[in-house]
Amino acid sequence: MKIKGKHYETIWFKPDNPSVVQAIDQRYLPFDFVIEDFNTVEDIYYAIKEMHIRGAPLIGVAAAFGIYLALLQYDHKEPLDLYIYKKAKLLKSARPTAVNISYCVDKIIGFISPDDPISVNTIRVMQEVISLMNIERENCKKIGEYGVKLIEDIYSNKGLKTVQILTHCNAGWLACIDYGTATAPIYNAFDKGIPVHVWVDETRPRNQGARLTAWELHQHGVPYTLISDNTGGHLMQHGMVDMVLVGSDRTTASGDVANKIGTYLKALAAYDNNVPFYAALPSSSIDWLTADGIKEIPIEERDGKELLYGETYLNGELKQFAIAMEESPVCNYAFDVTPARLVTALITERGICKAEKNSIFDLYPEKKPN
Ligand code: MRU
């Protein structure tokens, strides 16, 4: 993705010193463009937990970088496998809902062998982190290539008029390595010259829509309009939305979709108004072991301060200001689960499928339980 004409991805090895990892610090967007350095696995853990780095595919890859940094820090005081197990556990505890952290960490630690010298392990893991990044980037690109067909169909069915898309949270390139998940088909359509317009939910309380998605779309030149979280239903009732397109933090093998809190309400409104509801996700976001998303997916609860305070950027610093009575008890679930029956289809790197077990396993036969 280009920012002021320069190509960026979200995370990388520092070019002149690969023992340091760098990433875009999303807390400062859209006010400032800040790059953060990470020297230790604990730095990465903290950045994921405090959402300097966020979005399901990105936190997975960032955690893989964390394991690489952990190897660089290893001081031989305890057995390597025990040491890595503890660091993996730490990283997995940073955010519980997205399955990507577990997926990426487990994949990367599979390349560590206590029989090999630490330098050999470190180089191997570095190569595997690069390969994981390449796969995640490519998967988002493919989601864009499959998903654009849905936009093209709507475009021709509505007589070549602008396709109106509603999205929630940020499932853009900032949440991934590049392209995004929900945004990949949108960027692809825009680049092909199909007129699109995006309704961007502000996405309280962290405002990922207002702060991140709007910024991304603006950088790319895609027309958008920011709306409050409660506006989507009204727009759908008045025929102003052709499709809802969101990302996912964890999708079960039966097609239930966990995503940013409020997604479920958009799906209900879409269902009531015959608007198709799509979730775009790479297979690293599929939890193959979970069947019932509502009962089984752990939903993160975050600090109540996220609701009690607004945030702005003044004189180079992020500042909080009260927007509610500080004494108010707060309940702050960060995600909800949209049941498969409300999902029109899933857009994956292997194609588009129904949100149900058989269709998902048709795309991923190697995951089918015996
Ligand atoms: O809490 P966040 O900002 O990390 O949540 C992210 C989302 O819910 C995104 O929509 C999501 O990760 C979809 S994947 C790009």
Boltz pocket constraint, residues with backbone or C-beta under 6 A from the ligand:
constraints:
  - pocket:
      binder: B
      contacts: [[A, 53], [A, 54], [A, 55], [A, 56], [A, 57], [A, 168], [A, 169], [A, 170], [A, 171], [A, 172], [A, 175], [A, 176], [A, 180], [A, 181], [A, 182], [A, 208], [A, 246], [A, 247], [A, 248], [A, 249], [A, 259], [A, 260], [A, 280], [A, 334]]
      max_distance: 6.0
